[in-house]
């Protein structure tokens, strides 16, 4: 059985854990419980699961002698990250009015405004599962706190992202810069997608070794390379939103018509002529096929693809150097994580 298959084998048990918790709340009807069960199964397990699996691989890298039951703890913790991812995506799709996610209709398109409350429910499942499975461990406060801290940073990143448009949802182009863009990325993507999974594996692993006193120094050493991975991951995401085949990507890219502060656009603004800028401002953030086509033509003229490929190569070289200097964690774990995103196509 592969690591992914073994990981997937834990999911249904966790769904039942949540259902059992619901059954103990007197006023929750069977209909509501069944709805929540269906909602979790639709939104949580259908992604690449890289975040959750990273928790497990990090834990085993630190504590390779883990028993089956100890490994299961790491798998449960990995699923808590996938629950967080599901909550964030449900909320993000509502705010962006996206059409598809992971090759299926976005949840809000199936259930309407109820999806907003479902997002809150997904988030709170994390803390119910943490309390149920880790409440008796010494590391429980650190696990709880890091989920709180990273969730807060992610939501602040979304606040920055949303601040790039006015009250009429029109882009505020005076804010569109590389500095502003990477401020958003580090908060909104890098912490929960890269730092959090590794940090959770480290916390649980050091707890198993009775070495929690080393935690802060280890996290301080690994954090910079993980944040850098998060940066390039989002740059790739923005590039793929414009250029990838929707069937391969699993969603229909909408950054151009949504007027997103994205890497292709802020890069274009840095090098465009005044005439090209005027055309970009005229055609960006418009849900019109001809406007989208014009923006893509300017991107082509500015060689955005060539600039992206060169930037991607540069950043991966920097990440490699950063990983090579790390002593406190098995470098193989971080190199594996890097390999999962190197020149990715979806």
URLIN-V907886 format. One record per pair of residues at least 6 apart in sequence whose C-alpha atoms are under 8 Angstrom apart, sorted by sequence separation. I is the first residue (numbers start at 1). J is the second residue. D is the distance in whole Angstrom. If there is no record, write none. Layout:
# URLIN-V907886
i->I j->J d->D
i->I j->J d->D
This chain:
# URLIN-V907886
i->22 j->28 d->6
i->60 j->66 d->7
i->93 j->99 d->8
i->99 j->105 d->6
i->100 j->106 d->5
i->108 j->114 d->7
i->134 j->140 d->6
i->165 j->171 d->4
i->166 j->172 d->6
i->206 j->212 d->5
i->246 j->252 d->5
i->286 j->292 d->7
i->299 j->305 d->8
i->99 j->106 d->6
i->108 j->115 d->5
i->164 j->171 d->6
i->165 j->172 d->5
i->246 j->253 d->7
i->255 j->262 d->7
i->284 j->291 d->7
i->324 j->331 d->7
i->98 j->106 d->7
i->107 j->115 d->7
i->108 j->116 d->8
i->164 j->172 d->5
i->206 j->214 d->8
i->269 j->277 d->6
i->283 j->291 d->5
i->284 j->292 d->7
i->323 j->331 d->6
i->131 j->140 d->8
i->164 j->173 d->8
i->203 j->212 d->7
i->206 j->215 d->7
i->240 j->249 d->8
i->283 j->292 d->7
i->23 j->33 d->8
i->99 j->109 d->8
i->130 j->140 d->8
i->22 j->33 d->7
i->60 j->71 d->8
i->164 j->175 d->6
i->241 j->252 d->8
i->242 j->253 d->6
i->283 j->294 d->7
i->284 j->295 d->7
i->323 j->334 d->7
i->164 j->176 d->7
i->203 j->215 d->7
i->241 j->253 d->4
i->242 j->254 d->8
i->283 j->295 d->6
i->323 j->335 d->7
i->93 j->106 d->7
i->130 j->143 d->8
i->202 j->215 d->7
i->240 j->253 d->8
i->241 j->254 d->7
i->242 j->255 d->7
i->19 j->33 d->6
i->94 j->108 d->6
i->130 j->144 d->7
i->241 j->255 d->7
i->242 j->256 d->7
i->56 j->71 d->7
i->59 j->74 d->7
i->93 j->108 d->8
i->280 j->295 d->6
i->320 j->335 d->8
i->90 j->106 d->7
i->279 j->295 d->8
i->90 j->107 d->7
i->127 j->144 d->7
i->202 j->219 d->8
i->238 j->255 d->8
i->19 j->37 d->7
i->56 j->74 d->5
i->90 j->108 d->7
i->280 j->298 d->8
i->55 j->74 d->6
i->56 j->75 d->6
i->55 j->75 d->7
i->199 j->219 d->7
i->94 j->115 d->8
i->15 j->37 d->7
i->53 j->75 d->7
i->55 j->77 d->7
i->56 j->78 d->7
i->94 j->116 d->8
i->276 j->298 d->7
i->316 j->338 d->8
i->52 j->75 d->7
i->55 j->78 d->5
i->161 j->184 d->6
i->54 j->78 d->7
i->91 j->115 d->8
i->160 j->184 d->6
i->238 j->262 d->6
i->239 j->263 d->7
i->15 j->40 d->7
i->52 j->77 d->7
i->53 j->78 d->6
i->90 j->115 d->7
i->91 j->116 d->7
i->238 j->263 d->6
i->239 j->264 d->6
i->259 j->284 d->6
i->260 j->285 d->8
i->15 j->41 d->8
i->52 j->78 d->4
i->90 j->116 d->8
i->157 j->183 d->8
i->158 j->184 d->7
i->238 j->264 d->7
i->259 j->285 d->4
i->316 j->342 d->8
i->51 j->78 d->7
i->52 j->79 d->6
i->157 j->184 d->5
i->235 j->262 d->8
i->257 j->284 d->6
i->258 j->285 d->5
i->259 j->286 d->7
i->52 j->80 d->8
i->91 j->119 d->6
i->157 j->185 d->7
i->195 j->223 d->6
i->235 j->263 d->6
i->256 j->284 d->6
i->257 j->285 d->4
i->258 j->286 d->7
i->52 j->81 d->6
i->90 j->119 d->6
i->157 j->186 d->8
i->256 j->285 d->6
i->257 j->286 d->5
i->258 j->287 d->8
i->51 j->81 d->7
i->52 j->82 d->6
i->157 j->187 d->5
i->158 j->188 d->6
i->256 j->286 d->8
i->257 j->287 d->5
i->272 j->302 d->7
i->51 j->82 d->7
i->87 j->118 d->8
i->88 j->119 d->7
i->156 j->187 d->7
i->157 j->188 d->4
i->195 j->226 d->5
i->257 j->288 d->7
i->268 j->299 d->7
i->271 j->302 d->7
i->312 j->343 d->8
i->87 j->119 d->5
i->155 j->187 d->8
i->156 j->188 d->7
i->157 j->189 d->8
i->194 j->226 d->5
i->195 j->227 d->7
i->49 j->82 d->7
i->86 j->119 d->8
i->87 j->120 d->7
i->154 j->187 d->5
i->155 j->188 d->7
i->194 j->227 d->7
i->11 j->45 d->8
i->153 j->187 d->5
i->154 j->188 d->4
i->268 j->302 d->7
i->87 j->122 d->5
i->153 j->188 d->7
i->154 j->189 d->7
i->191 j->226 d->8
i->194 j->229 d->7
i->257 j->292 d->7
i->264 j->299 d->7
i->86 j->122 d->7
i->87 j->123 d->6
i->190 j->226 d->7
i->191 j->227 d->6
i->194 j->230 d->6
i->256 j->292 d->7
i->268 j->304 d->7
i->8 j->45 d->8
i->45 j->82 d->7
i->154 j->191 d->7
i->190 j->227 d->5
i->193 j->230 d->7
i->267 j->304 d->8
i->44 j->82 d->6
i->84 j->122 d->7
i->153 j->191 d->8
i->154 j->192 d->7
i->190 j->228 d->8
i->44 j->83 d->6
i->83 j->122 d->6
i->84 j->123 d->6
i->190 j->229 d->7
i->191 j->230 d->7
i->256 j->295 d->8
i->83 j->123 d->7
i->190 j->230 d->4
i->264 j->304 d->6
i->44 j->85 d->8
i->150 j->191 d->6
i->151 j->192 d->7
i->186 j->227 d->7
i->189 j->230 d->6
i->190 j->231 d->6
i->44 j->86 d->5
i->83 j->125 d->7
i->84 j->126 d->7
i->150 j->192 d->6
i->189 j->231 d->8
i->43 j->86 d->6
i->83 j->126 d->6
i->186 j->230 d->7
i->4 j->49 d->8
i->81 j->126 d->8
i->185 j->230 d->7
i->186 j->231 d->6
i->189 j->234 d->7
i->7 j->53 d->7
i->80 j->126 d->5
i->150 j->196 d->7
i->185 j->231 d->6
i->43 j->90 d->8
i->4 j->53 d->7
i->80 j->129 d->7
i->147 j->196 d->8
i->182 j->231 d->7
i->185 j->234 d->7
i->3 j->53 d->8
i->80 j->130 d->8
i->146 j->196 d->7
i->77 j->130 d->8
i->47 j->102 d->6
i->46 j->102 d->7
i->76 j->133 d->8
i->143 j->200 d->7
i->73 j->133 d->7
i->143 j->203 d->7
i->142 j->203 d->7
i->10 j->72 d->8
i->14 j->76 d->8
i->43 j->107 d->7
i->139 j->203 d->7
i->10 j->75 d->7
i->42 j->107 d->8
i->139 j->204 d->7
i->10 j->76 d->7
i->7 j->75 d->6
i->11 j->79 d->7
i->139 j->207 d->6
i->138 j->207 d->7
i->239 j->308 d->8
i->139 j->212 d->8
i->236 j->312 d->8
i->39 j->118 d->8
i->181 j->261 d->6
i->232 j->312 d->7
i->181 j->262 d->7
i->36 j->118 d->8
i->40 j->122 d->7
i->181 j->263 d->7
i->232 j->315 d->7
i->176 j->261 d->6
i->178 j->263 d->8
i->181 j->266 d->8
i->228 j->315 d->8
i->171 j->259 d->6
i->178 j->266 d->6
i->170 j->259 d->7
i->171 j->260 d->8
i->177 j->266 d->6
i->178 j->267 d->7
i->176 j->266 d->6
i->229 j->319 d->7
i->228 j->319 d->7
i->225 j->319 d->6
i->249 j->345 d->7
i->250 j->346 d->8
i->164 j->261 d->7
i->225 j->322 d->6
i->248 j->345 d->8
i->249 j->346 d->5
i->224 j->322 d->8
i->225 j->323 d->7
i->248 j->346 d->6
i->161 j->261 d->7
i->222 j->323 d->8
i->244 j->345 d->7
i->244 j->346 d->7
i->222 j->326 d->7
i->221 j->326 d->7
i->240 j->345 d->7
i->240 j->346 d->7
i->18 j->125 d->7
i->221 j->328 d->7
i->222 j->329 d->8
i->233 j->341 d->7
i->236 j->344 d->8
i->229 j->338 d->7
i->237 j->346 d->8
i->18 j->128 d->8
i->218 j->328 d->6
i->18 j->129 d->8
i->218 j->329 d->7
i->17 j->129 d->8
i->171 j->285 d->7
i->14 j->129 d->8
i->81 j->196 d->8
i->170 j->285 d->7
i->81 j->197 d->7
i->78 j->197 d->7
i->77 j->200 d->7
i->74 j->201 d->7
i->74 j->204 d->7
i->62 j->201 d->8
i->58 j->198 d->6
i->62 j->202 d->7
i->59 j->200 d->8
i->51 j->193 d->6
i->55 j->197 d->5
i->59 j->201 d->4
i->63 j->205 d->5
i->51 j->194 d->7
i->54 j->197 d->6
i->55 j->198 d->6
i->58 j->201 d->5
i->59 j->202 d->6
i->62 j->205 d->5
i->63 j->206 d->8
i->54 j->198 d->6
i->55 j->199 d->8
i->57 j->201 d->8
i->58 j->202 d->6
i->62 j->206 d->7
i->103 j->247 d->7
i->52 j->197 d->7
i->55 j->200 d->6
i->56 j->201 d->6
i->59 j->204 d->7
i->60 j->205 d->7
i->63 j->208 d->7
i->51 j->197 d->6
i->55 j->201 d->5
i->59 j->205 d->5
i->63 j->209 d->7
i->104 j->250 d->8
i->54 j->201 d->8
i->58 j->205 d->8
i->102 j->249 d->8
i->103 j->250 d->4
i->104 j->251 d->8
i->102 j->250 d->5
i->103 j->251 d->6
i->101 j->250 d->6
i->102 j->251 d->6
i->100 j->250 d->7
i->101 j->251 d->5
i->100 j->251 d->5
i->99 j->251 d->7
i->100 j->252 d->6
i->99 j->252 d->7
i->98 j->252 d->8
i->98 j->254 d->7
i->96 j->258 d->7
i->62 j->329 d->7
i->61 j->329 d->8
i->62 j->330 d->7
i->61 j->330 d->6
i->61 j->333 d->7
i->58 j->333 d->6
i->57 j->333 d->7
i->54 j->337 d->7
